[in-house]
Structures are given as C-alpha cells and as structure tokens.
Amino acid sequence: MDILRFATAGSVDDGKSTLIGRLLFDSKAIFEDQLEAVERTSRDRGTEYTDLSLLTDGLRAEREQGITIDVAYRYFATPRRKFIIADTPGHIQYTRNMVTGASTADLAIILIDARKGVLEQSRRHAFLTSLLRVPHLVLAVNKMDLVDYSQERFEEIREEFTAFASKLNIGDLTFIPISALNGDNVVSRSESMPWYNGSSLLHHLENVHIASDRNLVDVRFPVQYVIRPQKATDHAFHDYRGYAGQVAGGVLKPGDEVVHLPSGLATRIASIDTFDGPVEEAFPPMSVTLRFEDDIDISRGDMIARPNNQPQVAQELEAMVCWMGDSVKLAPRSKLTIKHTTRTARALVRDLHYRLDVNTLHRDEEATSLGLNEIGRVSLRVTQPLFVDDYARNRLTGGFILVDEATNGTVGAGMITDVR
C-alpha cells in the first residue's frame, strides 16, 4: 500500500481545516474521545454544529481566532492507500509555513470559496505549488452550499483559474465542487450537484497515479550516516560497515556498479539492508543501508550515483529562493549556511537577479533585497562542492535550505535552476 502526501492551500477562511476534518470524520479515522472533545469545544464556543476544523487547529491562538497558523500533520488510511495530510495556513504572513508543508507533497488541494472566487492568496499558493513542482493539483471549489450548488458559478471559477494556471507549470489539474461543512463530494458523490460528473475528492485521492512522479532514472543516494557497530555483542556484526540514507532517485540493486562522490571511485553494491532485513531493490523514498564490495572512505554528505549518470558537481548555483526570515533580509553579499541533502556548507549571495511578484508574475529587476515571504532568483557561491540536479528533475537533490548563521534559524528555501 503506497502513501500519498498532500497539502491543503488557499486563502483565509476557505475551509481547509474543515475539509480535512470532514475527510477524517467521513473516513472513520477519528477516535471517539477525539470526536467528543471536538463536540464539547464546539458547544462551549456556541457553535450549532460540530466544528471539524478543530481536529487540526489545536493551538490555542488558532482556536481563539478560528484560523490556521502552524502546519498540522494528520494521518489516515483507506483500504486503497495511506495518507499524510499537511494542513497549511492561508494568511499571507504564514506563507512560509505553506511552503514548508507543500515542499514534500505529491498533491496539493487549493480551496477556493465559491462566493469570493479566485483571490490573491489563491493565486499565490497556486504559483508556489508550481514552483515547488508539486506534481498534482486539485482545485476544490468549496462552500457550494452557499451559492445554491450553482453550476454557473463553478464554471466561472474554473475558467478564471484555468486562465491563470496556463502561465504556470502545472502538469495535472483537476476541479471538484465541494461543501466541506456538509460533506458534499468529499468522501461520496453529492446528490445536490447532479450536473457534476466527476469523482469525489477522496476517490480522486485514492486513485491518482503517483508512482511515476519520482525520478527512477537517475540514481542518487546521499549518505546520511555510517553504521559501524564495532562494539556489537554479535561477532557477525564486528566487521559490518554500512552507509545509511534515503534513496533520492533511481533504483538500486545488489551487484549494481556505482560511483562514490567526491572521490570518483567505483564499486559494486554487496547488499541492501533495512530494519526488516535485506531487500533486492531500493527506490525512492525508501530509507536503506548500502554495503559495498570494496572499502572506500565514505562519510556523511557524500553521494552515491551511477558511473555514467552522475549529478552535477558545482559551487556556483542559480536558484529560486523563497525567503522566510522576518528579522533579516536576503541581499547581495549575505553570508548563510546552506544545507543540501545531507551536506552542509557556507554560502555567499553573489547577486539578486530579480524579485518575482507572485500575483502578476512580474520580474522586478530593480530589487535590492528579499523580505519575508518574497521570492527571487539569486546566484550563490558555496564553500565546498555540492552534488546537484535541477529541481525540475529531482526535488530532493535540486532543493536546499538556507540557515542564518547567527540564530541557526531556517530563513530560506531554494530550488536550483542552473549551475555554473
């Protein structure tokens, strides 16, 4: 059974948390004590109905204001598939939280209030999902019950968003009219919208094809940890030397010839071990331990690849950066720490080429810095070589984060577009 990671996005009060609550409730993924607590809190707040958004909005500030602030992760499963949901906030000041939740998603659900239509924040989140290369996008037109389940209103929103999406790089786009509060078209088809011939939201989530979204061609294995249990009581493990990490691309099998970077030395895979025992192949996003036929000096931050299919080795990077720092700005000559896969280095911002307006997609080439939640194209110089791919080709080896050296806080997320 595979796992689908998806994130909700959209403007404020479009019903993201309510939708997730409805999914959990209708799929019977809520324990009785959880439901009782939500019903009790709903009554205390004077709500006439059970407010399902409380299932994800657990912070006191979130419940007081009726909004989402932090990213909340929820898990549920159906007989067909397991799901990891990231409930992301809609406010513009929390755009960085949305980027965090969507960066690992296979699918994004952008909610739009049927009464308000496509808003500025809806466009912003749609652009961010395309920038983050989320493979599948669902536009859920919510609160259809408040527009009398109007087909005309649904078609208006679909045409408006399709026109905007044509400027973006979106591979798979689906439109579904729903009412998260009443459960229309969420888990089962709605009788209130006989004009809609598509599937319900949960049916789409269960059947969307994600196996081919990951890069199974380019073998990429960033080494995370060296397992060397010399003090093990079992003598069979006394000479064990394994290299643990998460497969970032390609398919690995025992006997495959691989190359170690940065040394360039070639060897073959002796075995692939997991917690449950040896396996015959490893592919994304499996976490495994590789053992090699030859003893090579390998440490954290190194990369395993194919001899004839290696990542680019670069110290000069061109990237799109979403800035998340609220106390500092990104400007030329800024010095930061860069974390790319399992390798950490220092980076210097050499140039800011432009700042992008996510609503109009206009490039402001006169910009001198990036502030909170702003996006721009930058050139970076890194102190040690990184083993990278374009973000469009591999999201794991093409993405990185920037860390403030003074506070040790994450201040930027980057997507590599080119190298020098």
FENJOMO-V984696 format. One line per field, one symbol per residue. ss: DSSP state (H for helix, E for strand, C for the rest). burial: + if it has 9 or more other C-alpha atoms within 8 Angstrom, else -. A space follows every 10 residues. Layout:
# FENJOMO-V984696
ss = ???
burial = ???
This chain:
# FENJOMO-V984696
ss = CCEEEEEEEE CCCCCHHHHH HHHHHHCCCC CHHHHHHHHH HHHHCCCCCC CHHHHCCCCH HHHHHCCCCC CEEEEEECCC CEEEEEECCC CHHHHHHHHH HHCCCCEEEE EEECCCCCCH HHHHHHHHHH HCCCCEEEEE EECHHHHCCC HHHHHHHHHH HHHHHCCCCC CEEEEEECEC CCCECCCECC CCCCCCCCCC HHHHHHHCCC CCCCCCCCCE EECCEEECCC CCCCHHHCCC CEEEEEEEEC EECCCCEEEE ECCCCEEEEE EEEECCEEEC CEECCCEEEE EECCCCCCCC CCEEEECCEC CEEEEEEEEE EEECCCCCCE ECCCEEEEEE CCEEEEEEEE EEEEEECCCC CCEECCCCEE CCCCEEEEEE EEEEEEEECC CCCCCCCCEE EEECCCCCCE EEEEEEEEEC
burial = ---+++++++ ++-+++++++ +++++---+- ---++--++- -++---+--+ +++++++--- -++---+++- ++++-++--- ++++++++++ +--+++++++ ++--++++++ ++++---++- ++++++++++ -+++++++++ ++++--+-+- --++--++-+ +--++---++ --+-++++++ --+++++++- --------++ ++++------ ---+++-+++ +++++++-+- ------++-+ ++++++++++ ++++--++++ +----+++++ ++++----+- ++++--++++ ++------++ +++++++--+ ++-+++++++ +++++---++ ++--++++++ ++++++++++ ++++++++-- ---+--+-++ ++++++++++ ++---+++++ +--++-++++ +++++----+ +++++++-+-
